[in-house]
Amino acid sequence: MADAARDLDRRFTYGDYRNWDDGERWELIDGQAWSMSPAPRTVHQLYSERLSRWIGNFLEGKPCRVFAAPFDVLLPSGDEADDEVDTVVQPDIAVFCDRSKLKEAGARGAPDFVIEILSPSTAKKDLNEKYRLYEKRGVREYWVVDPGNRSLLAFRLKDPGTFDEGELRDMISEPSPIASEALEGFSVDPKDLFAE
């Protein structure tokens, strides 16, 4: 389950995280460990692959790069050393336009664009903890894909630390494409995203 699960009385850092070898995937949010087990469902992986491919094709010949989970993204609160960073996430999809943030073992710093695909075990964390985290750490644009409702919700950073109210598209009431601001010229039509 995507609940805080590893020794709730202790704060962890990337130094701890990178030494765990228990066969499970974890994320750290403000020092708290969150299990990423079980593995995502088939429909989750279908949408992840589709979006990653579309974004990758769009970015061909451009400086930005797209990465799909598992891919560690360290989100420091200041200039602390990597091993002291207490927030490490694995967004379903992350786009970095500043290549200096890319490291041998992942990335350090806020992505320009993040997509999380909701699943029963991660929905609460993606809509609450990760929303606040991405907002606070400066992710320019955060999209949430909800397979159950066949909807796509886009948040854009308007002021430092503040997302806008969000833009919703779905298969029924708002089936028109949604355009990215962080990746100018890229858009997704829910009819294509949620096609069987």
Backbone hydrogen bonds, N-H to C=O, Kabsch-Sander energy under -0.5 kcal/mol:
donor,donor_aa,acceptor,acceptor_aa,energy
2,A,121,S,-1.0
3,D,1,M,-0.7
5,A,33,A,-1.8
6,R,33,A,-0.8
7,D,5,A,-0.7
10,R,7,D,-2.1
12,F,31,G,-3.0
14,Y,85,V,-2.7
15,G,83,D,-1.8
16,D,13,T,-0.6
17,Y,13,T,-2.7
18,R,14,Y,-2.7
19,N,16,D,-1.7
20,W,17,Y,-1.6
27,E,34,W,-2.1
28,L,88,V,-2.8
29,I,32,Q,-2.4
31,G,86,D,-3.4
32,Q,29,I,-1.8
34,W,27,E,-3.2
35,S,3,D,-1.5
36,M,25,R,-3.0
45,Q,41,R,-2.0
46,L,42,T,-2.3
47,Y,43,V,-2.1
48,S,44,H,-2.3
49,E,45,Q,-2.6
50,R,46,L,-2.3
51,L,47,Y,-2.6
52,S,48,S,-2.6
53,R,49,E,-2.4
54,W,50,R,-2.4
55,I,51,L,-2.8
56,G,52,S,-2.8
57,N,53,R,-2.7
58,F,54,W,-2.3
59,L,55,I,-2.4
60,E,56,G,-0.5
60,E,57,N,-0.9
62,K,59,L,-3.0
65,R,96,F,-2.4
67,F,94,A,-2.6
69,A,92,D,-1.8
73,V,89,V,-2.5
74,L,72,D,-0.5
74,L,107,A,-3.1
75,L,87,T,-2.7
84,E,81,A,-1.8
85,V,81,A,-0.7
85,V,82,D,-1.6
88,V,28,L,-1.6
89,V,73,V,-2.4
93,I,115,I,-1.9
94,A,67,F,-2.6
95,V,113,F,-2.7
96,F,65,R,-2.5
99,R,97,C,-0.9
101,K,98,D,-2.0
102,L,99,R,-1.4
103,K,106,G,-3.0
106,G,103,K,-1.3
107,A,72,D,-2.0
108,R,101,K,-2.6
109,G,74,L,-3.2
112,D,95,V,-2.3
113,F,95,V,-1.4
114,V,141,E,-2.3
115,I,93,I,-2.5
116,E,143,W,-2.3
118,L,116,E,-0.6
118,L,145,V,-3.0
122,T,119,S,-1.3
123,A,119,S,-2.2
126,D,122,T,-2.9
127,L,123,A,-2.3
128,N,124,K,-1.3
130,K,125,K,-3.1
132,R,128,N,-2.6
133,L,129,E,-2.4
134,Y,130,K,-3.2
135,E,131,Y,-2.2
136,K,132,R,-2.7
137,R,133,L,-2.6
138,G,134,Y,-0.6
138,G,135,E,-0.7
139,V,134,Y,-2.5
140,R,111,P,-0.8
141,E,112,D,-1.1
142,Y,155,F,-2.7
143,W,114,V,-3.0
144,V,153,L,-2.8
145,V,116,E,-2.6
145,V,143,W,-0.5
146,D,144,V,-0.5
146,D,151,S,-2.9
150,R,146,D,-0.9
151,S,146,D,-1.9
152,L,169,R,-3.2
153,L,144,V,-2.4
154,A,167,E,-2.7
155,F,142,Y,-2.8
157,L,140,R,-2.7
158,K,156,R,-0.6
158,K,162,T,-2.5
159,D,162,T,-1.2
162,T,159,D,-2.5
164,D,156,R,-2.2
167,E,154,A,-2.2
169,R,152,L,-2.5
170,D,174,E,-1.6
171,M,150,R,-1.2
178,I,188,V,-2.7
180,S,186,F,-3.1
184,E,182,A,-0.6
185,G,180,S,-0.5
186,F,183,L,-2.5
188,V,178,I,-2.3
191,K,175,P,-0.5
192,D,189,D,-1.0
193,L,189,D,-2.5
194,F,190,P,-2.7
195,A,192,D,-0.9
